[in-house]
Amino acid sequence: MPYPPQKLNTHYYRNPYLPLSKTKPLMTKAITLLFLAAALLVSCSGGRRIPLTQGLVITNSITLKRDTFWLNDGGILSQPVLTIEGEGITVDFNGAVLAGSNDFFQPDAFSGTAILIKGKNITLKNAVVRGYKVAVRAEGVDSLKLLDCDFSYNWRPRLKSLREREDFSDWLSFHHNEKDEWLGYGAAMYLRNCNHALVRGVTVTGGMNGLMLTSCNDGLFYNNSIQFNSGVGIGLYRSRRNRIMHNRLDWNVRGYSHGFYQRGQDSAALLVYEQSSENTFAYNSATHSGDGFFLWAGQSTMDTGEGGCNDNLIYKNDFSYAPTNGIEVTFSRNKIIGNEMKECTYGVWGGYSFESLFYGNHIEGCRYGIAIEHGQENTIWSNEFRNDTTGVQLWGRPSQPADWGYAQNRDVASRDYNIWGNTFDGVKVPLKISASKNLNISSSNRYKNFEKLLVEEKPNTGLRMDAALDYPPAPNTVTALPDGMDAMLPEDHLRGRQYILMDEWGPCDFRSPSIWLRTIEGRQYNFLLLGPPDGNYKITGGQGWSNISSGNSTFPATLICTRKPEAELLTLYLEFTGQAFTGRFGNFNKKGKVFPFKFSRFEKKFDWQVRWYNYDESSDPMQHYEAFKALKNKAALAIDAKEELYYAWWDSPAEGIVADKFATFAETEFDIAAGTYTLSLTSDDGARLFLDGKLLIDHWDIHEPATDEVQVKLGGKHHLEIEHFEAGGFATLDFRMAMSE
């Protein structure tokens, strides 16, 4: 398992900013620098000098002094630290750093907007911005240029999902942005109504969202490196005729734990929403992301059946190793040509696609190659399917959701396909087709090493397996940009879904020393250690183990530890000494400096007794709480006993319980060592948590999955009780406990 050579750290991942560790970011130092900021000067055209202060408005072309400037954001997105406003001006940061927070290790506390740009034909280049909720926001700027900037290490949330348990409060939703709802998720760059924009050579890592475009048309976005973030690489909303090319968009992901769950949680390398049409996506590397490419027509199409994200061209990109879909294109008409999808759950998910072309794609090692429900007049032509479980799956369902205007206003039958000239090699079931009609499956398709050629779970009509068809001319190609970089992962880079390594701050970026629990076999815990290849690590301590066995002292390495039978808190403390590197929070570690890193896991088992009841209007939890609470004095309709309280319900939790309007009561008695603990409760809908009869968490309303936390001191015997109600739709209840070391 080769570790990527050091050249990847210096070339593939750019870090042009000044090492902020040189500023000694202690709180007192930050305050001092904040007061001194007004005295710092920048040089501008014409020989003038102006102070760099909070709320400064820049209206002329300037070049900043190369330095680190600390300017507090004030925590209000609408009040930027700096404003650039005018026409035909260039602001050259010259590598200067604008920093908004000194606490690099708490990125979920970052707030505010660093730079707001307004006007026309404005260029911002060589800027480094970190420590804000939004690094750059531009509104109504025609011909905006963002060049050679680094907007890494800005806001990102702390993820709640664990190795074995997905937390549903981590799911994202980008479905609405008419009122800039996307800003709630932060962004390195957020552009609205910025036509003819150019974004080139920009680096974004260690954040959540990279480049977010709303109502931006006719732009060019290329040669950017937007990787190792926990949300979206590049997102489009009501944006048309843009070219997104030659970008590195790998590892924009969340909601993945190898061997446990592979949800993606609506993260994506490329997100295309709500009437974003006629865009070109070409020569991008978008691997190891929740979806490689995620296109959805938009709520307006779902309501009316009209429009869509239509006539986009997705050409010669790599969308491999997606936990969910290499490409998702739904309710729209598009061309998907010459792309690579390896080891995805779905190579292509194309639900309700119409008049779309799937041509010349390589789809290998996926559970499903191309899967389309209720598609019409699509062409699947000259694709190569290798070692997939199912090659092409097409089907229709007997009914449609009653609240979908799309289904009420359009024909949604699965019909009228041309399947020509494809190769199926090592695919168990090349064709799985159900409840569809008028399918021309050409004799030019080639099948090798399959188990069953065609599976028809429900009858089809007009399915012709040996149709003789004349090929149309090959579709047009997209010429690479003359200065477009080779964005693809180097051959010697680690790749595969087993290298989507997630913790509370997002994906591992393979640069700083890290330790990852891979397997548990009885009391034997097996760890993978990754980090810079030039240097050594050593174990300096830990608790909860009867034996620790390690091999070599360089990365990559495997560590095997045996857990003591009675241990609940497991820790390992390690140190690395070697080459210089930049850590996951942007902290620069000089060559030879000792870098500590650790593993910690709390494994308390409980004896949860869980009971369920149905409630009605007389015992409604928000209107008649006492009557609701009195339900638990009655005989339960269903019961359960669990060591870990973790539920996710898309339907009824048990026989005899209605899918909506049910109550859950859970309680446990436990003994615990003295210490400080964090209790976390994720719920949908309402939940209350009582410790020894005292109400500690009170989230008693109808809400989407949300996590509440409280820190307490415990020791000896205690009693926990949880009350929960579900008012409709999806439901979840998840309790976790962590011990502070």
C-alpha positions in Angstrom: 0.0 0.0 0.0 2.3 2.8 -1.2 1.9 6.2 0.3 1.9 9.0 -2.2 5.4 10.5 -2.7 6.2 13.9 -1.3 5.8 15.5 -4.7 2.1 15.2 -4.2 2.4 17.4 -1.1 4.2 20.2 -2.9 2.6 20.0 -6.3 -0.8 18.3 -6.2 -1.8 20.3 -3.1 -0.8 23.9 -3.3 -0.2 25.9 -0.1 0.9 29.4 -1.1 0.0 31.2 2.1 2.4 32.3 4.7 2.6 29.8 7.6 0.2 31.2 10.2 1.9 29.3 12.9 4.6 32.0 12.8 2.1 34.5 14.3 1.7 32.4 17.5 -2.1 32.4 17.4 -2.8 32.7 21.1 -5.9 34.6 22.2 -3.9 37.5 23.7 -1.7 37.7 20.6 -4.8 37.8 18.4 -6.3 40.6 20.4 -3.1 42.6 20.2 -2.9 42.0 16.4 -6.5 43.1 16.0 -5.8 46.5 17.7 -2.6 46.9 15.6 -4.4 46.1 12.4 -5.4 49.7 11.9 -1.7 50.7 11.8 -0.8 48.2 9.1 -0.4 49.8 5.6 -0.9 48.7 2.1 0.7 50.2 -1.0 -1.5 51.3 -3.8 -1.1 52.7 -7.3 -0.1 56.3 -7.4 2.2 55.9 -4.4 -0.5 56.5 -1.8 -0.7 54.4 1.4 -4.0 53.6 3.2 -4.7 51.8 6.5 -6.1 48.3 6.4 -9.0 48.5 8.8 -12.2 46.8 9.7 -14.9 47.8 7.1 -12.4 49.2 4.6 -13.8 49.9 1.1 -11.3 49.5 -1.6 -12.2 51.5 -4.8 -8.8 51.6 -6.6 -6.3 49.1 -7.9 -3.9 48.2 -5.1 -1.1 45.8 -4.2 -1.0 44.8 -0.5 2.1 44.3 1.6 2.8 40.6 2.0 1.9 40.0 5.6 -0.7 38.4 7.9 -3.6 40.6 8.8 -6.0 39.7 11.6 -9.4 41.4 11.2 -12.3 40.2 13.3 -15.4 39.6 11.2 -18.0 40.6 13.8 -20.0 37.5 13.1 -22.4 39.1 10.6 -22.4 37.7 7.0 -23.9 41.0 5.6 -21.1 43.1 7.1 -17.8 42.1 5.4 -14.4 42.8 6.8 -13.3 44.3 3.4 -15.4 45.6 0.5 -14.0 45.9 -3.0 -16.2 48.1 -5.1 -15.8 49.9 -8.4 -15.1 49.2 -12.1 -12.0 48.0 -13.9 -9.8 47.6 -10.8 -7.3 45.0 -9.6 -6.6 44.1 -6.0 -3.4 42.1 -5.7 -3.0 40.6 -2.2 0.6 39.6 -3.2 0.3 36.5 -1.0 -0.9 38.4 2.0 -3.1 36.5 4.5 -6.4 37.8 5.8 -7.4 35.8 9.0 -10.6 36.1 10.9 -10.0 33.7 13.9 -7.1 32.6 16.0 -8.8 29.3 17.0 -7.9 27.2 13.9 -9.0 24.0 15.6 -12.6 25.0 15.9 -13.7 25.8 12.4 -17.4 25.4 13.2 -17.0 28.6 15.2 -15.8 30.7 12.2 -18.2 33.4 11.2 -18.8 36.4 9.0 -17.7 37.4 5.5 -14.1 38.3 4.7 -14.4 40.1 1.4 -17.5 41.4 -0.5 -17.0 42.4 -4.1 -19.4 44.7 -6.0 -19.1 46.5 -9.3 -17.8 45.5 -12.8 -14.6 44.0 -14.2 -12.9 43.5 -10.9 -9.9 41.2 -10.4 -8.8 39.8 -7.0 -5.6 37.8 -7.1 -3.0 36.2 -4.9 -5.2 36.4 -1.9 -5.1 34.1 1.1 -8.3 34.1 3.3 -9.0 31.8 6.2 -11.0 31.7 9.4 -14.4 33.0 8.1 -17.8 31.6 7.3 -17.5 33.0 3.8 -14.2 34.0 2.3 -15.3 35.9 -0.8 -18.8 36.9 -1.7 -19.5 38.7 -5.0 -22.9 40.2 -6.0 -23.8 41.4 -9.5 -20.2 41.7 -10.7 -19.9 41.3 -14.4 -16.5 40.0 -15.6 -15.2 39.1 -12.1 -11.8 37.4 -11.9 -10.5 35.4 -9.0 -7.0 34.3 -9.8 -4.4 32.2 -8.0 -6.0 32.6 -4.5 -6.1 30.3 -1.5 -9.4 30.2 0.3 -8.7 27.1 2.4 -9.5 26.4 6.1 -12.7 28.4 6.4 -15.9 27.3 8.0 -16.9 23.7 8.3 -19.3 22.0 10.7 -18.3 19.3 13.2 -19.8 16.1 11.8 -21.7 13.8 14.3 -21.5 10.6 12.4 -19.4 7.9 13.9 -17.5 4.9 12.6 -20.4 2.5 13.1 -23.3 4.9 13.2 -24.5 7.5 10.8 -26.0 10.6 12.3 -28.8 11.9 10.2 -28.3 15.5 11.3 -25.2 15.5 9.0 -27.4 15.4 5.9 -27.3 18.4 3.6 -30.1 20.0 1.5 -29.3 22.4 -1.3 -32.7 22.3 -2.8 -33.6 25.9 -2.1 -31.5 29.0 -2.7 -33.9 31.7 -3.9 -33.0 33.6 -0.7 -29.4 32.6 -0.4 -30.1 29.7 1.8 -26.8 28.2 0.7 -24.9 30.8 2.7 -26.0 28.9 5.8 -23.5 26.2 4.8 -20.7 28.7 4.3 -18.5 28.9 1.2 -15.0 29.7 0.1 -16.5 31.6 -2.8 -20.2 32.6 -3.2 -21.1 34.3 -6.4 -24.6 35.6 -7.3 -25.5 37.3 -10.6 -21.9 37.3 -11.7 -21.9 36.8 -15.4 -18.7 36.2 -17.5 -16.7 35.3 -14.4 -13.3 33.7 -14.5 -12.0 31.7 -11.5 -8.6 30.1 -12.1 -5.9 28.7 -10.0 -7.8 28.8 -6.7 -7.2 26.4 -3.9 -9.8 25.4 -1.4 -9.2 22.6 1.2 -10.1 22.0 4.8 -13.6 23.6 4.5 -17.1 22.7 3.5 -18.1 24.3 0.2 -15.7 25.5 -2.4 -17.2 27.6 -5.3 -21.0 28.2 -5.2 -22.7 29.9 -8.2 -26.2 31.3 -8.2 -27.6 32.9 -11.4 -24.1 33.1 -12.9 -23.9 32.7 -16.7 -21.2 32.4 -19.3 -18.3 31.9 -16.9 -15.1 29.9 -17.1 -13.9 28.0 -14.0 -10.7 26.0 -14.5 -7.4 24.8 -13.1 -8.8 25.0 -9.5 -8.0 22.6 -6.7 -11.0 22.2 -4.5 -10.4 19.0 -2.5 -10.8 17.4 0.9 -13.8 19.4 2.0 -16.9 18.1 3.7 -19.6 19.5 1.4 -19.6 20.6 -2.3 -16.7 21.3 -4.6 -18.5 23.4 -7.2 -22.2 24.1 -7.0 -24.5 25.7 -9.6 -28.0 27.1 -9.1 -29.9 28.7 -11.9 -26.6 29.1 -13.8 -26.2 28.6 -17.5 -23.6 28.3 -20.3 -20.6 28.0 -17.9 -17.5 26.0 -18.6 -16.2 24.0 -15.6 -12.9 22.4 -16.8 -9.6 20.9 -15.6 -10.5 21.1 -11.9 -9.3 18.9 -9.1 -12.4 18.2 -7.1 -11.5 15.0 -5.2 -12.7 14.0 -1.7 -15.6 16.4 -1.3 -17.4 14.0 0.9 -19.2 13.2 4.1 -21.5 10.3 5.3 -19.1 7.5 4.6 -17.6 4.7 6.8 -16.0 1.9 4.9 -17.9 -1.3 5.6 -20.6 0.4 7.6 -22.5 3.0 5.6 -22.1 4.7 2.3 -24.6 7.5 2.1 -22.7 10.6 0.9 -25.3 12.7 2.7 -25.8 14.8 -0.5 -22.2 15.9 -0.6 -20.8 16.2 -4.2 -17.8 17.2 -6.2 -20.1 18.9 -8.7 -23.7 20.0 -7.8 -26.0 21.2 -10.5 -29.5 22.4 -9.4 -32.6 24.3 -10.4 -32.6 25.1 -14.1 -28.9 25.1 -14.6 -28.6 24.4 -18.3 -26.2 24.4 -21.2 -23.1 24.1 -19.1 -20.0 22.1 -20.0 -18.2 20.0 -17.4 -15.0 18.5 -18.9 -11.6 17.1 -17.9 -12.3 17.3 -14.1 -11.2 14.8 -11.5 -14.1 14.4 -9.1 -13.3 11.2 -7.3 -14.0 10.0 -3.8 -16.9 12.4 -3.4 -20.4 11.7 -2.1 -21.7 12.0 -5.7 -19.2 12.7 -8.3 -21.8 14.7 -10.2 -25.2 15.5 -8.8 -27.8 17.1 -11.1 -31.4 17.7 -10.1 -33.9 19.7 -12.2 -35.2 21.8 -9.3 -38.3 22.3 -7.3 -39.9 24.4 -10.0 -39.7 21.4 -12.4 -41.0 19.0 -9.7 -44.0 21.3 -9.2 -44.9 22.0 -12.8 -43.2 19.3 -14.9 -41.6 22.0 -17.0 -37.9 23.0 -17.5 -35.1 21.0 -16.0 -31.3 21.2 -15.9 -31.1 20.5 -19.6 -28.5 20.3 -22.3 -25.5 20.1 -20.1 -22.5 18.2 -21.4 -20.5 16.0 -19.0 -17.4 15.0 -20.9 -14.2 13.1 -20.0 -14.4 13.5 -16.2 -13.3 10.9 -13.6 -16.2 10.3 -11.1 -14.8 7.1 -9.6 -15.1 5.8 -6.0 -18.3 7.7 -5.1 -20.1 6.2 -2.1 -23.4 6.7 -3.9 -23.5 7.8 -7.6 -20.6 8.6 -10.0 -23.2 10.6 -11.9 -26.7 11.5 -10.9 -28.8 13.2 -13.6 -32.6 13.4 -12.9 -35.7 14.9 -14.5 -33.6 16.4 -17.3 -32.1 16.1 -20.7 -28.3 15.9 -20.9 -25.2 14.3 -22.6 -22.9 12.1 -20.6 -19.9 11.3 -22.8 -16.5 9.6 -22.2 -16.5 9.6 -18.4 -14.9 7.2 -15.9 -16.8 5.7 -13.1 -15.1 3.0 -11.0 -16.3 1.4 -7.8 -19.4 3.5 -7.2 -22.7 2.2 -6.0 -24.3 3.5 -9.2 -22.1 4.5 -12.1 -25.0 6.6 -13.4 -28.3 7.2 -11.6 -30.6 8.8 -14.2 -34.1 8.7 -12.8 -36.7 10.4 -15.1 -34.0 11.4 -17.6 -35.4 12.0 -21.1 -33.8 12.4 -24.5 -30.4 11.9 -22.9 -27.3 10.4 -24.4 -25.0 8.1 -22.5 -22.0 7.5 -24.8 -18.5 6.1 -24.5 -18.4 5.9 -20.7 -16.2 3.4 -18.8 -18.2 1.9 -15.8 -16.3 -0.7 -13.8 -16.8 -2.4 -10.5 -20.1 -0.7 -9.7 -23.2 -2.4 -8.2 -25.2 -0.8 -11.0 -23.8 0.6 -14.2 -26.6 2.8 -15.6 -29.9 2.7 -13.7 -32.9 4.8 -14.9 -36.4 4.6 -13.6 -39.2 6.2 -15.7 -36.9 7.4 -18.4 -37.9 8.2 -22.0 -36.2 8.3 -25.3 -32.7 7.8 -24.0 -29.8 6.4 -25.9 -27.2 4.1 -24.2 -24.4 3.8 -26.8 -20.9 2.4 -27.0 -20.3 2.3 -23.2 -17.9 -0.2 -21.6 -19.3 -2.1 -18.5 -16.7 -4.2 -16.7 -17.2 -6.4 -13.6 -20.4 -4.6 -12.5 -23.2 -6.5 -10.7 -25.8 -5.1 -13.1 -25.0 -3.4 -16.3 -28.1 -1.5 -17.5 -31.3 -1.4 -15.3 -34.4 0.3 -16.6 -37.8 0.1 -14.9 -41.1 1.7 -14.1 -43.1 1.7 -10.9 -46.9 1.1 -10.8 -47.7 4.5 -9.2 -46.3 8.0 -8.7 -46.3 10.2 -5.6 -49.5 12.2 -5.5 -47.8 15.4 -4.6 -45.5 15.4 -7.6 -46.6 18.0 -10.2 -44.0 16.5 -12.5 -45.8 13.1 -12.6 -49.2 14.8 -12.9 -48.2 16.9 -15.9 -45.9 14.6 -17.9 -45.8 11.2 -19.3 -43.4 9.3 -17.0 -43.6 5.8 -18.6 -40.4 3.9 -18.9 -40.1 3.8 -22.7 -38.3 4.2 -26.0 -34.7 3.3 -25.5 -31.9 2.6 -28.0 -29.1 0.4 -26.5 -26.4 0.1 -29.1 -22.8 -1.1 -29.3 -22.0 -1.5 -25.6 -19.5 -4.0 -24.2 -20.5 -6.0 -21.1 -17.5 -7.9 -19.7 -17.7 -9.8 -16.4 -21.1 -8.2 -15.7 -23.3 -10.7 -13.8 -26.6 -9.4 -15.3 -25.9 -7.1 -18.3 -29.6 -6.1 -18.7 -32.3 -5.8 -16.0 -35.4 -4.4 -17.6 -38.9 -4.2 -16.0 -42.3 -2.6 -16.9 -40.8 -0.8 -19.9 -41.8 -0.6 -23.5 -40.3 0.0 -27.0 -36.7 -0.9 -26.4 -34.3 -1.4 -29.3 -31.4 -3.5 -28.0 -29.0 -3.8 -30.9 -27.2 -7.0 -31.9 -24.0 -4.9 -31.9 -23.9 -5.1 -28.1 -21.2 -7.5 -26.9 -21.6 -9.8 -23.8 -18.8 -11.8 -22.1 -18.6 -13.7 -18.9 -22.1 -13.1 -17.6 -24.5 -15.2 -15.5 -27.8 -14.2 -17.0 -28.1 -11.9 -20.0 -31.6 -10.4 -19.3 -33.7 -10.3 -16.2 -37.4 -9.2 -16.5 -39.0 -8.9 -13.1 -42.2 -7.5 -14.7 -43.3 -7.9 -18.3 -42.0 -5.5 -20.9 -43.6 -4.7 -24.3 -41.8 -4.1 -27.5 -38.4 -5.3 -26.3 -36.3 -6.2 -29.3 -33.0 -8.0 -28.4 -31.5 -8.1 -32.0 -32.6 -4.8 -33.4 -30.6 -3.8 -36.5 -29.9 -0.1 -36.2 -27.9 2.5 -38.1 -25.6 4.4 -35.9 -25.8 8.2 -36.0 -22.6 10.2 -36.3 -20.5 10.2 -33.2 -21.2 13.1 -30.8 -19.1 16.2 -30.7 -16.1 16.4 -28.4 -14.8 19.2 -26.2 -11.4 20.5 -26.8 -9.1 20.8 -23.8 -8.1 24.3 -22.9 -4.6 25.2 -24.1 -3.4 26.0 -20.6 -5.7 23.5 -18.9 -3.9 21.3 -16.3 -4.0 17.6 -16.1 -6.4 17.4 -13.1 -6.5 13.6 -12.8 -5.1 11.8 -9.7 -1.5 10.8 -10.2 -1.0 7.1 -10.8 0.7 6.5 -7.5 -1.9 8.3 -5.4 -3.9 6.2 -2.9 -7.3 5.5 -4.3 -10.4 3.5 -3.6 -13.3 3.9 -1.3 -11.3 2.3 1.6 -9.3 5.6 1.5 -12.3 7.8 2.2 -11.3 8.2 5.8 -13.7 10.4 7.8 -13.6 12.0 11.2 -15.6 14.8 12.8 -13.9 17.4 10.6 -14.2 15.7 7.3 -12.0 13.6 5.0 -8.4 12.7 5.6 -6.1 14.7 3.2 -3.1 12.3 3.6 -0.7 15.0 4.5 -0.6 15.2 8.3 0.1 12.2 10.6 -3.2 10.4 11.4 -4.4 7.2 12.9 -7.6 5.3 11.7 -9.3 2.3 13.3 -9.9 -0.2 10.5 -11.2 -3.4 12.0 -12.2 -4.9 15.4 -11.8 -8.7 15.8 -12.8 -9.6 19.3 -10.5 -7.6 21.6 -8.0 -7.0 18.8 -8.1 -3.5 17.2 -6.3 -2.9 13.9 -5.2 0.6 13.0 -3.9 2.3 9.8 -1.3 5.1 10.3 -0.8 7.6 7.5 1.4 10.6 7.1 4.5 12.1 5.5 6.9 9.4 4.2 10.0 11.3 5.4 10.2 10.9 9.2 9.3 8.7 12.1 6.4 8.2 14.6 6.4 6.7 18.0 3.8 5.8 20.6 4.1 7.9 23.7 1.2 6.6 25.8 -2.4 5.3 25.9 -4.9 3.5 28.1 -7.3 0.7 27.9 -4.9 -1.8 26.2 -3.2 -5.0 27.5 -0.9 -5.1 24.5 0.3 -2.8 21.7 2.2 -4.2 18.8 3.6 -2.1 15.9 5.9 -2.7 13.0 8.0 -0.1 11.3 8.2 3.5 12.6 7.5 5.1 9.3 4.3 5.7 7.4 2.2 3.9 6.2 2.1 1.6 9.1 -0.2 -0.9 10.8 -0.8 -1.0 14.6 -2.4 -3.8 16.5 -3.7 -3.3 20.0 -5.5 -5.7 22.4 -8.2 -4.1 24.5 -8.5 -4.9 28.2 -11.8 -6.7 28.9 -13.0 -4.0 31.3 -11.8 -0.9 29.5 -14.3 1.7 28.4 -12.0 4.6 27.4 -9.4 3.6 24.8 -6.7 6.1 23.9 -3.4 6.2 22.0 -0.9 9.1 22.0 1.6 9.4 19.2 4.3 11.8 18.0 5.8 12.4 14.5 9.1 14.0 13.8 10.3 14.5 10.2 9.6 16.6 7.2 7.5 19.8 7.1 3.8 19.6 6.3 0.6 21.5 6.6 -2.0 20.0 8.9 -5.7 19.6 8.3 -6.5 22.9 10.0 -3.9 24.8 8.1 -1.3 24.6 10.9 2.2 24.5 9.5 4.6 22.1 11.1 8.2 22.8 10.5 10.7 20.2 9.6 12.0 18.4 12.8 9.2 19.8 15.0 7.4 17.2 17.1 3.8 16.8 16.0 1.4 15.0 18.5 -1.6 13.1 17.3 -3.9 10.7 18.9 -6.8 8.2 18.9 -9.7 8.2 21.4 -12.8 6.0 21.7 -15.3 5.6 24.4 -17.2 2.2 24.5 -19.7 2.4 27.3 -22.5 -0.3 27.0 -25.9 0.4 28.4 -29.0 -1.7 29.1 -31.7 0.3 27.3 -35.3 -0.7 27.7 -37.4 0.8 24.9 -41.2 1.0 24.6 -43.5 2.3 21.9 -47.0 3.7 21.8 -49.3 5.3 19.4 -50.7 8.7 20.3 -53.7 10.7 19.2 -55.1 14.2 19.5 -55.9 13.7 23.2 -52.3 12.8 23.9 -50.6 15.1 21.4 -47.1 15.7 22.8 -47.1 19.4 22.1 -50.7 20.1 23.1 -51.2 17.6 25.9 -47.8 16.7 27.2 -49.0 15.2 30.5 -51.4 12.9 28.7 -48.6 12.0 26.3 -46.2 11.3 29.2 -48.9 9.1 30.9 -48.8 6.7 27.9 -45.8 5.0 29.4 -47.9 3.9 32.4 -49.9 1.7 30.0 -48.8 -1.6 28.5 -46.4 -1.0 25.6 -47.5 -1.9 22.1 -43.9 -2.9 21.2 -40.7 -3.2 23.2 -37.0 -3.6 22.6 -33.8 -4.0 24.6 -30.5 -2.6 23.3 -26.9 -1.9 24.3 -26.8 1.2 22.1 -29.8 3.5 21.4 -29.7 4.1 17.7 -32.8 4.1 15.4 -33.7 5.4 12.0 -37.3 4.9 10.8 -38.6 5.4 7.3 -41.8 3.6 8.3 -43.3 2.0 11.5 -40.8 1.1 14.2 -42.6 -2.1 15.0 -45.7 -4.1 14.3 -48.8 -2.5 15.8 -47.2 1.0 15.7 -48.4 3.5 13.1 -45.7 5.0 10.9 -46.6 8.5 12.1 -47.7 9.8 15.5 -45.9 7.3 17.7 -44.1 7.8 21.0 -40.8 6.3 22.1 -39.8 6.0 25.8 -36.3 4.6 26.6 -34.5 4.4 29.9 -31.4 2.8 31.5 -29.6 2.5 34.8 -25.8 2.5 34.7 -22.5 2.7 36.7 -19.7 4.9 35.4 -16.3 6.0 36.4 -16.0 9.6 37.7 -15.3 12.1 35.0 -16.7 14.7 32.6 -18.9 13.4 29.8 -20.7 14.7 26.8 -24.2 13.4 26.2 -25.5 13.8 22.6 -29.0 13.2 21.4 -30.0 13.3 17.7 -33.8 13.4 17.1 -36.5 13.8 14.5 -39.0 14.8 15.7 -39.2 16.0 19.4 -37.0 14.6 22.2 -36.2 15.2 25.8 -33.4 13.7 27.9 -33.6 13.4 31.7 -30.5 12.5 33.9 -31.5 11.4 37.4 -34.9 13.1 36.8 -33.4 16.4 35.7 -34.3 17.7 32.2 -31.0 18.3 30.4 -32.0 18.3 26.7 -35.3 19.8 25.6 -35.9 19.8 21.8 -39.7 19.4 21.9 -40.9 20.4 18.5 -41.3 19.1 15.0 -37.9 19.4 13.2 -35.5 17.8 10.8 -32.7 15.6 12.2 -30.8 17.7 14.7 -28.2 16.9 17.4 -28.3 18.4 20.9 -25.4 18.1 23.3 -24.8 18.7 27.0 -21.7 18.2 29.2 -22.0 16.7 32.6 -20.0 15.4 35.5 -20.8 11.8 36.4 -19.6 9.1 38.7 -21.3 6.0 40.3 -24.9 5.0 39.6 -27.2 7.1 37.3 -30.5 6.9 35.5 -31.2 8.1 32.0 -34.6 8.5 30.5 -35.5 9.7 27.0 -38.9 10.7 25.6 -39.5 11.0 21.9 -42.3 11.6 19.5 -42.6 11.3 15.7 -45.2 13.5 13.9 -44.7 12.4 10.4 -42.1 11.3 7.7 -38.6 10.1 8.5 -37.8 9.6 12.2 -34.5 9.0 14.1 -33.4 8.7 17.7 -29.7 8.4 18.5 -28.0 8.7 21.9 -24.2 8.8 22.3 -21.8 9.4 25.3 -18.2 10.5 25.1 -15.7 10.9 27.9 -13.4 13.9 28.2 -9.8 12.7 28.7 
